[in-house]
Amino acid sequence: MIFPSATHALFAVTFSCHNRPGIVAAVSTRLFELGANITEAQQFDEATSTQFFMRIVFDIADDPTIRNRIRATLEALTETFGLHWSLVDLRRRQKVLFLVSRFDHCLVDLLYRWRIGELPIEPVGIISNHPAETYENIDFHGIPFHYLPVTKKTKAEQEQQIRDIIVATGTQLVVLARYMQILSNEMAAYLSGNCINIHHSFLPGFKGARPYHQAFDRGVKLIGATAHYVTSDLDEGPIIEQDVERISHSDTPDDLIRKGRDIERRVLARAVRYHIEHRTVMNSNKTIVFVS
């Protein structure tokens, strides 16, 4: 993503509404009247629901009033077209909190992408139900680490501690980077729309312990991973990204685990990027993703 000069701001707006003629023309005209320069525009008309979705990126001369003026413009368009919209300043790095358990491959990958500048985020903390010694070979680059063990009896207390950290750090996105604890319905509702989870995907589905060994025993031919928004439906939230890889009878359970970790890393990284670049729009139990 190319950012404008220091005197210009870069915004992304996503919106949805009932489809009707004139939406694109009205939005682009009002942005032009503000002095905005549209650099990206993607749209989708869902024929089955007659809903219209759009993402627009634009740069504009920066001043202390610009955000309020953009919001006023979008509010006026809302009165006309019934827009459901969201606006972000793409220059501002989103504050991200990572939750992780024993498997650290997704966390390490995201931290690497952040460190080299591929993911423009601001990590504000790492929470784990395992002690810091579990990750003694990982450089957290000064990111605060919180060891929050959890049992069935202490689950409510531990989740309150997580909420306290979210509030204290101003967290905007929570990433479950292979966090192997089931969130309570209350916690899932609290994080709704602002929390991304990653898990393996098989057909048929294998739940519980050692899923890759179960898949091996059934002779699956494809393994994959799914990144989705967290809801109270456990692993059934709106899907953001998926990927698969073909395997064969010669692959051992260890091969499946190795290949599965690779898929999980890249799928989660793409999902996080789509979210922070404001490319996702919730659509009931689905997600519209404007891929670059």
Salt bridges, closest charged atoms under 4 A:
GLU33 OE1 - ARG30 NE 3.58
GLU40 OE1 - ARG55 NH1 2.99
GLU40 OE1 - ARG279 NH2 3.49
GLU46 OE2 - LYS286 NZ 3.13
ASP62 OD2 - ARG91 NH1 2.96
ASP63 OD2 - ARG69 NH2 2.85
ASP89 OD2 - ARG91 NH2 2.87
ASP89 OD2 - ARG92 NE 3.59
ASP109 OD2 - ARG113 NE 2.65
GLU118 OE2 - ARG113 NH1 2.59
ASP139 OD2 - HIS141 ND1 3.59
ASP235 OD1 - HIS228 NE2 3.91
GLU241 OE2 - ARG270 NE 2.50
ASP243 OD2 - ARG266 NE 2.95
ASP243 OD2 - ARG270 NH2 3.20
GLU245 OE1 - ARG266 NH2 3.81
ASP251 OD1 - LYS259 NZ 3.12
ASP255 OD1 - ARG258 NH2 3.32
ASP262 OD1 - ARG265 NH2 2.13
GLU264 OE1 - HIS105 NE2 2.67
GLU264 OE1 - ARG178 NE 3.59
GLU277 OE1 - ARG273 NH1 3.42
GLU277 OE1 - ARG279 NE 2.72
